[in-house]
Amino acid sequence: MSRLVFFLGKGGVGKTTLASATAYALARQGRKILIVSLDPAHNLGDVFGIRLRNEPTPMAERLDGIEVDVAQWVTRYLEESRREIKANYAYSMSLNLDSLLDILKYAPGTEEYAVLWAIEHVYQTYAGAYDTIVFDTPPTALALRFLAMPSLSILWMQALAKLRGQILAKRQTLLRVNPTAAVLKGATDKREDRVYGKLTSIQKRLHSLHDLFTRDSYLTVVMNPDELSLAESLRIREELDRLGLRLRSVCLNKAAPAAAIPNGLSEQFKDFPIFPSDLRPGGIQGRDGLAQVDVSGVVRHLGEF
């Protein structure tokens, strides 16, 4: 079974419900499960009637939950950036790092990197204690951006490493011409250059995350039987294809009756298994309610990976 399971989809389609029902069903089968909410709305604890935090909290037998505090991870990411700048750049003392990091807090990509490092932390810290980790993701835009971060950032790191290598090569040339040149105070060998070493380290970290998403993760999209939901799900599938990430299945939530699969969905997702869950007008509350949600299809399909 896949080590990580991600429920993707637009807001309001029932990702939290199906992620929770799936995690609960797997736990009742005897597996040790951790469910993690990456959604800033944090409805996961409400479903179980339990207050969750940044560390595993028991929710049911063999089932623990975490609600990732994205704001806290943004702060942690910025503090890590501060330490790296001070450690690797001699001119950092002339910069007002507090002002720089205040700007970075609102810069594009900061939240996505924070979520990405949170996923990495959860996996590295807890994967050994659980059979499967289920992620309830934020709405489509943020979810796709953090899934895209490893592959896109690898390209940036490769370009920066190449540029840094060229700078070191120029230093070597200047060293031969003028050994006393002031510019040669820095390293000239890639093996000794802290900046080049850090770029290489980040590349390895990003490659590990990319492998985690491509090899060890089960991605399913949750949708409702309506045109807007279908269109959004198609965009998710296309974006995942572009990123080299494989969508495994479709969860059709709030179907009435459960067996009714819209023709457009069957045609557009003909190469994917579709698992319907019936509409429950009264909503889902607590473990008894989750136990009544039919997630047998996706649970069975998970067992095949």
Secondary structure as UniProt FT lines:
FT   STRAND          4..8
FT   TURN            11..12
FT   HELIX           15..28
FT   TURN            29..30
FT   STRAND          33..37
FT   TURN            40..41
FT   HELIX           44..48
FT   STRAND          57..60
FT   TURN            61..62
FT   STRAND          63..67
FT   HELIX           70..88
FT   HELIX           90..94
FT   HELIX           97..104
FT   TURN            105..106
FT   TURN            108..109
FT   HELIX           110..126
FT   HELIX           127..129
FT   STRAND          132..136
FT   HELIX           140..177
FT   TURN            179..180
FT   HELIX           182..185
FT   TURN            190..192
FT   HELIX           194..215
FT   STRAND          217..223
FT   HELIX           227..243
FT   STRAND          247..255
FT   TURN            258..259
FT   HELIX           263..268
FT   TURN            269..271
FT   STRAND          274..278
FT   TURN            281..282
FT   HELIX           286..291
FT   HELIX           296..302
FT   TURN            303..304
//
